[in-house]
C-alpha cells in the first residue's frame, strides 16, 4: 500500500499546505508536484464534473507527483464517492455539509473498514474488500495492510451549517475525525446573512470552530486565496492551509491580462489615428 503522506505529516505535528483543483486534467497535478511546495491536492469534486475514470487518472498522477490526494464530497454522496475515491488512490476525504452527530458518524463509516471492533460501535465502518487501484487491483485485496490503510485515511469535515455549530462539541468528539474546516459562505447563508463572511457572528463562529478543534486535539484547516492572510490564523494555532483554486487563478489572469492587452491596443489605435482630416486638393 502507498504511504499516506498527509497522515504522516499530521502524526508528526508538521504543518501542511494544499491547493485546490476542479479540473480533472492529470497534467495539472504534475505541474503542482513540480513546484515541490505542496503536500496534497484537494480535488473539489463537490463542484466539478467527473467520472470514475477521472478518479483513477488523478490517483495515478498523485503517485507520479508524490502528492497526497484529498476529495471533497457533497452531502448526498458520502458512501459511494468516498469508496471509489479511496479505491482510486485518494488518501483523504473532506465531507461537506455536516449538520449533526449522525452525519459525522456516517462520514467516518464511509471511510473505515467493516471489522469486528467497529461493527456495532459508534464508529462502525462500512467498507469491504475491493479490487481497485489502492490495493494493486489484486495484490493486497482484503489483507491487513488494506485495513490499516483505511484506518490511516485522513477524515476532514466542513463546519458550515448553523445546526453543526449548535452541536459542535459533540460532532467534533466523534472518533475518527482528523481535520476541521469552517465554511463562512455556507454558514453565513444558514444564519440568514448570505455573502456576509465578515459579519461578527460569522467571525465568532469561525473562531469557535478553530478553538474547539484545537481543544479536542484535532487539526483545523483554513482555505486562503492569498497567503498574506495567514497571519491571524497562525496566531490562533492553525498549521494547515489550502490555498488557491485553478478556476480562480485562471479567471484572474484572463481578466487582468485581457484588460491590459485591450488597453494597449486602444492606446495604439489612438496614437495611430490621424490628427486631422486629410485634404483632397
N, C-alpha and C positions, 0 to 999 in steps of 0.2 A: 504494500500500500504506500502511496505517496505521502511524504512528510506534510503535516499541516503547518505551514509557515506562520499563519496568523495565530493559531493556538500556541505555538512555541513562543511567539512574542508576548502574548498575554501571560503565559505561565512565568515568563522571565521578568514580568513587570516593566517591559520596554514599551516606549511609545510607538504608535503606528500611524502611517499615512496611506490613505487610499484615494482613488479617484473614480468617477462615475462614467460609464458608457451606456448609452441607449442603443448604439449601433451594434449589430452582431458581426461586423466585419472583423475577422481574427487578426488582420494586419494591424488594426489599432491597438490590440493587446500587445503585439510585438513592439510597436513604437513606444508604448508606455514602459515596457520592460527595458528597452534600450536606454532609457533615461537613468535607470538604476536608482530612482528616487522614491519608488512606491513599494509598499508591502503587498498590496492586493488591489484588485479592481472590483467595484460593485457594478454588476450588470443590473440596471434598474428595470427589471422585467415588468414591473407594475405598469410602466408607461410605454413599453416598446413592443412592436410586433416581432414574433419569433416563432420558430418551430423546434421540434426535438433535435433535428439535425444541427441547428444553430447551437444548442446547448453542448452537444458533443464537440463541435468545432471550437467553441470557446474553451472548453475543458482542455483540449489539446494545446491551444495557444497559451493557456495559463502555465502548463507544464514546460513548454518551449521557452517562455519568457521568465520562468522561475518566479511566478507570482501566485499569490493566493487568489481565489475567486469567491466572491460573495454574490448572492442573488437576492433581490428584493421582490417579495411575493405579495400579491394582493390578497385581500381577506377571504375570497371565495375559493382560493386555490391552494391553501396551505399544504394539504397532504400530497396531492398529485405532483405539484411543481417542485416541492421540496425533494420528494423521492427521485424524480427524474433529473433534477439538477445535481444532486449528490452523486447519482449514478453516472453523470457526465463528467464529474471531476470537480465540481464546486465543493468547497470545504467550509463554507459559512452561509447561513441563511438569515436574512433580515425580514421579519414578519411585520407587515403594515397593519394598521387599524386595530390594534389590540384594545379591547373595551372592558374586559373582565378577567377574573382569575381563570375562568373556564377557557377563554381564548388563549391565555398564556400556556395553560396545560396542554391544549391542543397543538400549539406551536412546538413545544418540546417533544410531544409524542410523535409529531410528523418527522422528526429527525432521528430519534433514538431507536435502537434495535428492540424487537419484542423478545425479551429474555425473562427468565423466571423472577429475577429480582425487580423487574419493572412491571410485569403483569399484575394487575390488581392494585397497584400503588398509585399515588397521586401523579407520579411521573411516568406513567405507563408508556412504553414505546410501541410504535405501530409498524416499524419497518421490518420486513422479512428479507429473505435471500433474493438477490437479483443478479442476472448475468449482464452486467453493464461495464462501462469503461473503468469505473473506480476499482473494480476487482480484476481487471485484465480480462474481462468477459468470462473466463473460466478458471484463471489461475488461483484466485483466493475466494471463490464463491463459498459463502457460509462459514468461513474459517474464523477463529478467534480474532485474527487481525482485522477482519471486516467489522466485527462488533466493536473492537477498540477504536477503529477509525470513525464509526458513527458516534461513539461517545466523545470523540475529540472535535466533532463538527462544532464550530462556533455559532451559538444561537444569539441573535440580536433581535430586539423588539423596538417598535416605534411606540412612543408615548405621545399620542396626538389627539386624543379624544377626552372630553370632559369626564366621562364615566371612568376612564382609565386613571385620570388624576384623582378621582374620588376614592379609588381603591388602590392607590399607588403602592403603599407598603405591602399589601397582601399580594399584589401582582408581581412585584419585584422579588418577593420571597419564594416564588415558585422555583423549585430546584431545576437547574439546567440552564437558566438564563445567564448569559455572559456579558453581553453589551446592551446598552440602553441609549436610545436617541430620542430627543424631544423634537416634535414636528410643529413648529409655530404656525404654519399656514393652516393645517387641518385643525389645530387646536383653536386658533382664533375664530375659524368658521364654526366650530362646535359650540362656542360660547356666544354666538351672535355678533361677532366682530370680524367679519371676513376681511382679509388683507391688512389687518392692524397688528402686524408682528411686533411693533414697538410699544404696544399698549402695556401699561404697568401690570395688568392682570396676566397677560401672556408672558411677560418677562419674569414675573414671580413664579409662574408655573414651570418655566424652564429651569430656573434656579433650584426650585424644589426637586425637580426630576434629577438634576445632577447631584445635589446634596444627598438625596435618598439613595441613589445608586452607589455613591462612594461609601455611605454609611453601611450598606449591606455587602460591601466588598465586590461590587460589580464595576464594569468599565463603561463610563459614559463616553459617547462618541458625538462629535459635532460636525455638521456639514458647513463648509465655508465656500463662498465664491472667491474670496480674496484672503490670502494668508495673513495679511496685515491685521485682520480682525481676530486673530487667535489669542492675543494678549490677555483679554479679560477671562477667557476660558482657562488658559493656563493658570491664572491666578486662583481659579476655583478648584484646580486639581485635575482638570481634563488633560489626558495624554493622547487621545485618539481622535484623528481628524480625517475627513474625507472631503477633498477639495476638487472643484470644477466638474462640469458636465460637458461632454463632447458637443451636444447641441448648443449649449450656451457659448462655448468657446468659438464655434463656427459662426453663430449668429452675430456675435460682437465683432468678429474680424470682418465678415462680409459687410456689416453696416458701416463700420468706421472706414474701411479701405475703399468701399464702393463710393461713399460720400466724398472721400479725399480725391478719388480719381475724377468724379464728376466736377469737383471744384477746379481741378487742374484743367480739365477740358473746357469748362466755361470761361476760365481766365484766358486760356489760349485762344479761344474763339473771339473773345472781346478784343484782345490785343491785335489779332489778325484782321479785324474788321476795318474797312476804310473810314477815315475820319470825316470825310465829306462826300457829297455827291460828285460823281465823275462828270467832267464836261465832255460833251459830244461834238463840240465845234470849236 
